[in-house]
């Protein structure tokens, strides 16, 4: 019997007044209702990473900073990721970009999807995230969940501050598609990593061809 993929639901904002917890808890509930993957919340607040100052990414040299190493160890065991994406000035938060930069081999050959939010549904931020993830050799799902426009203002604290269940029916189809795709890619990449390995030397050979 194939093991269920372990998925990290990564909260990508660390602001004290962040909105991220609302969509994170809703997405967590959607994954928990399925039987094809396991999910854990990973909060960047719990990982006070410094700005990236290593000589290179850990693809090329082991990291020295203790927090960076702890972060790499935290995410290494996951088979896929769901990012909670806040849109700040058309892009992802600095905290999320830094967290992505602080690892490499731990992301490689793993899939991700996202629940993104903002006036335009976090679409511009998610496109930036996808570009970064390609460089990390990750696999993006086509589908993602976007909370935008009047739906966003209905649940945003500075708007209506309604429970996210108020807009749930508009989010569920996208969530189902995104999680179906994530499950497919997680199982596929797990099988390939098991067959071919995912060590640093493996990745080095692949990127130097």
C-alpha positions, 0 to 999 in steps of 0.5 A: 500500500502506497504511503500517504503524502505528507503535506506542509501547509505553510503560512507565508506571512508573519505580521502580527495583524496578518489575515493568513490564519483564516484561509490557512485554517479553512484549507487545513480543514479541506485537506483533513477531510480527505484520505489521500494525504496527511497535512501539518501546519508550518508557521513561519512565525515559529522559524525566525530566519535571518536574512539569507547570508550563506555563501551559497544555497545548500545545493552547493554548500551546507548552511551555517546558520542554526535557524536555517538548518532547523528550517531545512530539517523541518521541511525535508520530510514533507512530500508537498506543500500548500502555501498560504500566499499574501499579496504584498505590492504584487508579490509574495511576502519577504518572509516567504521569499526568505524561507524559500531561499534558505533551502534548496534540496528540501524543495526539489522534485516536490509539488505545491499548490496555494491559497492566495488572497488580496484585491486581485485574489493574490494572483500576481503574488502566486505567479511570482511564487511559481517562477521562484519555485521553478528555479527550486525544481518544484512542480506547481499545480495548475489550480489554486484557490484565490480569495479576491474582490468582493469575497476578500472584502467580505472576510477581510478584517478591515472589511466585513470580517465575516467567517470564511464559511460565508464565501466557502461555496465559491472556494470549494471547486478550486480547492478540490481541483488544487488538492486533487492535482497536488495529490496526483503530483505528490504520489508521482514525485514520491515514487520517482524520488524513491526510485531515483533518489533525491540526494544533493549529489543527485540534484547536482548531477541533474542541474549540471547536465 
